[in-house]
Structure formats: structure tokens, C-alpha cells
Amino acid sequence: MSSGRGAELRCYMNLMALDSLPESASGPRSGNFRERLDALGEAGFTGVQFAAPATPEQLSDCRAAGFGFVGSGRINSPEEAFPLGERLAGEGYECATLHVGWGLEDDGRAGALIEAVLNASQRWRIPLYIETHRSTILQDMWRSVRFAQRFPELRLNGDFSHWYTGQEMVYGGFEMKFQFIQPVFERVRFLHGRIGNPGCMQVRVEENPANEAPYLGHFKQLWTACFHSFLRTAAPGDCIYFVPELLAPRIYYARTFPNAEGIPIEESDRWEQSLLLKRIAEQCFDEAHRPG
């Protein structure tokens, strides 16, 4: 059994988290792409995730800055997997996270989609991590566990706010559901950093050890479990990604509330919250190294 010694946590930033940052935000709201990379580097990030295909100039800027880069995509039919894998590998992406299917597929169709992703990943030698995301084949815990058991080679992006809120993980008992999804933890190699509560999937988080919100404790437990499972089998040089993905109000993720003048204001500073989520993930990774 591996101790995980030499395995790495890579903290990248999903570029959608910088989308439409308000004037009140403290992060890199403006500037060219290279200047944004500089700001991310100063904050301790070592790479980025592109939501849309990157331009050659952006990839060149990443390489010049010593930044890693990962991709993302959607697979709706099996024949889409090979071309996407070929493009991502050809452009030098380290890996990619994928939304797969619409969640309405029967087990045969969903299985064919998974097989296509796995084959593309093997053919083009690029890790392709299927997301635990709403409106996809992994939108629910029960089915995801079954697919994890059916496809041992499956590797995942744990985007757990979709389950925590969408399936209300505290309803009926968080610990029971936590134990049930152990096979998922064993396959997570990428985490999207977002924290939700039982009623909203992207909420403001505060560091307050004396009065920690229950949902923050639950996400720490989820992330630590993924890191622990990764470290049990990781070899030197293996990595797991943590990527904040706090999204803008225009797609109904960040909540807004009217100020005294009636102007909608974001609930939190998404840049500062991204830095906080990064610190929490690093603490969870350290915790996962401890015996016991």
C-alpha cells in the first residue's frame, strides 16, 4: 500500500471564477490574460482550468508563466469522446473534466458513454474525469456508486455541491450517505471547489472554528476522504487537483441581495472566497496524510 509520499496537490483556478467580478471584488477584474496569470501566481495558484477552448496565445502565456492548464468539455454521445480527447491531448492539456450525458440515459446508454470516455482517455493518454454534476449521468449518488463498481478504471471530478444541495445529503443522515459513496471517493482525482448548504449550492463560507457551519464541516469531510483515498494508492509524482469554481450571478450560482439603493450586490467576494477554499483544501490534504 502506498503512503502517498511524493504525491502532489495541485491548486489551479477555474477561469470562470473570474468571470464578471464586480468592482467590489479584490481579485484580478481587469488586465490582459498574462496579468491575470501573474495575479493567480501571487495568490499561490500554479495553473488554470479553461471552461472554453483556449487560444494558442493563452496556452503560450501559460507555458511562459510556468502555469499548468487543464480543460473541460461535454460529451453527449459516444462518438464525441475521441475527437475531444484528441484535441485536448494535442494542445497539451494535462487532463480535463467532463459533463457526460443529460441524466436521462438508461444504464446501457450511460455505460456506452462511460466506455467511450475511458477509451478516449486511454487512446490519447490524457486523464478525462467525469463530473458528479446535475443534468448528467452522475447526477445522483446511487447510480454513481453503481457505475464506479461497474467500471473500476473510472476516475472522477468530485463536484459535490451538486449532490449536497441537489440530493440534500443531510436529509436522512449525512454520515449514512457519506459511507455509501466511499467507492466514489476512491476514484476522485479532481475536485471543484464550491461549498453549498442544503438549500443553495454556492454560499459564503467563514473561517470560524468556534462556530463552524455544519455544511463547511461536511465539505471538509468529503474533501479529506477524497485526498485520503488518493494517497492510499498514489505513487511519487501522482497528483490530485483542487480547483475553485465559484460562478457568477448571470448563471444563477452566486447569490445577490439588494443594497440600500436597491442595487443587487453579490453575497461574497468570489476571489477572497476562492483563496479561502484553497486554504481549506490544503488543510484537508495535510489532514489526509496523518495516520489513522
C-alpha positions in Angstrom: 0.0 0.0 0.0 1.4 3.4 -0.9 1.9 6.1 1.7 1.3 8.8 -0.9 4.8 10.2 -0.2 5.7 12.5 -3.1 2.1 12.8 -4.3 1.0 16.3 -5.0 -2.0 18.5 -4.5 -2.2 21.0 -7.5 -4.3 24.1 -6.8 -5.5 25.6 -10.1 -8.2 28.3 -10.7 -11.2 27.7 -12.9 -11.2 30.8 -15.1 -15.0 31.1 -14.9 -14.5 32.1 -11.3 -13.0 35.3 -12.6 -16.0 36.0 -14.8 -17.8 39.3 -14.2 -16.1 40.0 -10.9 -17.8 43.1 -9.5 -15.9 46.3 -8.7 -16.0 45.5 -5.0 -14.1 42.2 -5.6 -10.4 42.2 -4.6 -9.3 39.9 -7.4 -8.0 40.4 -10.9 -11.1 42.0 -12.5 -9.2 43.5 -15.5 -5.9 43.3 -17.3 -4.8 41.0 -20.1 -4.6 37.2 -19.7 -0.9 37.2 -18.7 -1.6 39.8 -16.0 -4.3 37.6 -14.6 -1.9 34.7 -14.5 0.6 36.9 -12.6 -2.2 37.7 -10.0 -3.1 34.0 -9.7 0.6 33.1 -9.2 1.0 35.7 -6.5 -2.0 34.1 -4.8 -0.4 30.6 -4.8 -2.2 29.0 -7.7 0.0 27.0 -10.1 -2.3 26.5 -13.0 -5.7 27.3 -14.6 -8.8 25.4 -15.9 -10.3 26.6 -19.2 -14.0 26.3 -19.5 -13.9 27.2 -23.2 -11.1 26.1 -25.6 -8.0 28.2 -25.0 -6.5 30.2 -27.8 -2.9 29.4 -28.8 -1.8 32.7 -27.3 -3.3 31.8 -23.9 -1.6 28.4 -23.9 1.6 30.1 -24.8 1.2 32.5 -21.9 0.6 29.6 -19.5 3.8 27.9 -20.6 5.8 31.1 -20.4 4.5 31.7 -16.9 5.2 28.1 -15.8 1.5 27.5 -15.3 -0.2 24.2 -15.8 -3.5 24.1 -17.7 -6.4 21.7 -17.7 -9.6 21.6 -19.8 -13.2 20.8 -19.7 -16.0 19.6 -22.0 -19.3 17.9 -22.6 -19.9 14.5 -24.1 -23.5 13.9 -25.3 -22.9 10.9 -27.5 -20.1 8.2 -27.5 -18.7 9.4 -30.9 -17.8 12.8 -29.4 -15.3 11.4 -26.9 -12.4 10.6 -29.3 -12.3 14.0 -31.1 -12.4 15.8 -27.8 -9.6 13.7 -26.3 -7.5 14.1 -29.4 -7.9 17.9 -29.4 -7.1 18.2 -25.6 -4.1 15.9 -25.8 -2.8 17.6 -29.0 -2.9 21.0 -27.4 -1.1 19.8 -24.3 -3.7 19.8 -21.6 -2.8 17.8 -18.5 -6.4 16.5 -18.1 -10.0 17.6 -18.4 -13.3 17.4 -16.5 -16.4 16.3 -18.4 -20.1 16.7 -18.2 -21.3 13.4 -19.7 -24.9 12.8 -20.8 -28.1 14.6 -19.6 -29.1 12.2 -16.8 -32.0 10.8 -18.8 -30.0 7.9 -20.3 -30.7 4.3 -19.3 -27.9 2.2 -17.9 -27.0 0.8 -21.3 -26.7 4.2 -22.9 -24.9 5.7 -19.9 -22.5 2.8 -19.8 -21.7 3.4 -23.5 -20.8 7.0 -22.8 -18.5 6.0 -19.9 -16.8 3.4 -22.1 -16.3 5.9 -24.8 -14.7 8.4 -22.4 -12.4 5.6 -20.9 -11.4 4.5 -24.4 -10.6 8.1 -25.5 -8.6 8.7 -22.3 -6.5 5.6 -23.0 -6.1 6.2 -26.7 -4.9 9.8 -26.3 -3.1 9.3 -23.0 -5.0 12.1 -21.2 -7.0 11.7 -18.0 -10.6 12.5 -18.5 -12.5 13.0 -15.3 -16.3 12.6 -15.4 -18.1 15.1 -13.1 -20.6 14.4 -10.4 -22.8 17.2 -11.8 -26.5 17.9 -12.2 -28.1 17.0 -15.5 -25.5 14.3 -16.3 -25.3 10.6 -15.9 -23.6 11.1 -12.5 -26.2 13.4 -11.0 -27.2 11.0 -8.2 -25.2 9.1 -5.6 -26.8 5.7 -6.0 -26.2 5.5 -9.8 -22.7 6.9 -9.4 -21.7 4.3 -6.9 -23.1 1.6 -9.2 -21.1 2.9 -12.2 -17.9 3.2 -10.0 -18.3 -0.5 -9.1 -19.1 -1.5 -12.7 -16.1 0.5 -14.2 -13.2 0.2 -11.7 -10.9 2.3 -14.0 -13.4 5.2 -13.9 -11.9 8.4 -12.5 -14.0 11.4 -11.4 -14.2 15.1 -10.7 -15.9 15.4 -7.4 -18.2 18.5 -7.7 -20.0 17.7 -4.5 -22.2 20.8 -4.2 -24.4 19.2 -6.8 -25.1 16.3 -4.5 -25.0 18.1 -1.2 -27.7 20.5 -2.3 -29.4 18.7 -5.2 -29.8 15.5 -3.2 -29.9 17.2 0.2 -27.2 15.0 1.7 -28.2 15.9 5.3 -31.8 14.7 4.9 -31.9 11.2 6.2 -28.4 11.4 7.6 -25.2 12.8 6.2 -23.0 10.1 7.7 -25.1 7.3 6.2 -24.7 8.8 2.7 -21.0 9.6 3.3 -20.4 5.9 4.0 -22.4 4.9 0.9 -20.3 6.9 -1.5 -16.9 5.5 -0.4 -16.4 3.9 -3.9 -16.7 7.4 -5.4 -14.0 8.8 -3.1 -11.7 6.1 -4.3 -12.0 7.4 -7.9 -11.8 11.1 -7.4 -8.7 12.7 -8.9 -10.1 16.3 -9.3 -12.2 18.5 -7.1 -14.2 21.6 -8.0 -14.0 23.9 -5.0 -17.5 25.1 -4.1 -19.5 24.8 -0.9 -23.2 24.6 -0.7 -25.8 24.2 2.1 -28.9 22.1 1.9 -30.8 24.8 0.1 -28.2 26.6 -2.0 -25.3 25.2 -3.9 -22.9 28.2 -3.7 -22.8 30.0 -0.4 -20.4 32.3 1.5 -18.1 30.5 3.9 -16.5 31.9 7.0 -13.5 30.7 9.0 -14.9 30.4 12.5 -13.6 27.4 14.3 -15.6 28.3 17.4 -18.9 28.2 15.4 -18.3 26.3 12.2 -21.3 25.9 9.9 -22.3 22.2 9.7 -22.1 22.3 5.9 -18.5 23.5 6.0 -17.6 20.6 8.2 -19.3 18.2 5.8 -17.3 19.5 2.8 -14.1 19.2 4.8 -15.0 15.6 5.5 -15.8 15.0 1.8 -12.6 16.6 0.5 -10.4 14.9 3.2 -11.9 11.5 2.3 -11.0 12.0 -1.4 -7.5 13.0 -0.5 -7.1 10.1 1.8 -8.3 7.6 -0.8 -6.0 9.1 -3.4 -2.9 9.0 -1.0 -3.5 5.3 -0.2 -2.6 4.3 -3.7 -0.7 7.3 -5.1 2.8 6.8 -6.3 5.5 9.6 -6.3 4.6 12.1 -8.9 0.9 11.4 -8.9 -1.3 14.4 -8.4 -4.9 15.4 -7.5 -6.4 18.7 -8.4 -8.3 21.2 -6.4 -9.9 24.0 -8.5 -12.2 26.7 -7.1 -15.1 27.2 -9.3 -17.2 30.0 -7.8 -19.5 31.1 -10.6 -21.2 34.4 -11.4 -24.8 35.5 -10.8 -25.6 35.6 -14.5 -25.8 31.8 -14.4 -27.5 31.8 -11.0 -24.7 30.5 -8.8 -23.5 33.5 -6.8 -26.4 34.9 -4.9 -27.2 38.6 -4.9 -29.0 40.8 -2.5 -30.2 44.4 -2.9 -28.2 47.1 -1.1 -29.7 50.3 0.4 -30.1 51.7 -3.1 -31.7 48.6 -4.4 -28.7 47.5 -6.5 -28.1 43.8 -6.5 -24.8 43.0 -4.7 -23.0 39.6 -4.7 -23.2 37.9 -1.4 -19.5 37.5 -1.1 -16.2 38.3 -2.7 -15.6 35.3 -5.0 -11.9 36.0 -5.2 -11.4 36.0 -1.5 -13.7 33.0 -1.1 -11.6 31.1 -3.7 -8.5 31.8 -1.7 -10.3 30.6 1.5 -11.4 27.4 -0.3 -7.8 26.8 -1.4 -6.6 27.1 2.2 -9.2 24.8 3.4 -8.3 22.2 0.8 -4.6 22.4 1.7 -5.5 21.8 5.3 -7.6 18.8 4.3 -4.8 17.4 2.2 -2.4 17.8 5.2 -5.0 16.1 7.4 -5.3 13.2 5.0 -1.6 12.5 5.4 -2.0 11.8 9.1 -2.2 8.2 10.3 -5.5 6.8 11.5 
